[in-house]
Amino acid sequence: MYTKHETKSCPRCEASFECKSGSILLCQCQTVILNADQIEYMNMHYEDCLCARCLLEVRTECNCMQHTDKLNKIIGFKEKHWMCIVLSARA
């Protein structure tokens, strides 16, 4: 049985990583658990696989935006994602 592995460049950080789409359970992306909203966010912003580090970072960004949106609705704040911008600037 042939298992497809290929070296890819992360479209977000340009780091090289090995994609194991032929053995998906062994692929580096399987170390990052994503929910349906996070997967949808990834698909909206990226057309190809991300490295595991960027998957973790984008998952955090997505979570931050979702929580900020909920908080903004509660307090009636109109600007979106201001807290995420502040937190991202610290990183």
Order of alpha helices (4+ residues) and beta strands (2+ residues): beta-beta-alpha-alpha-alpha
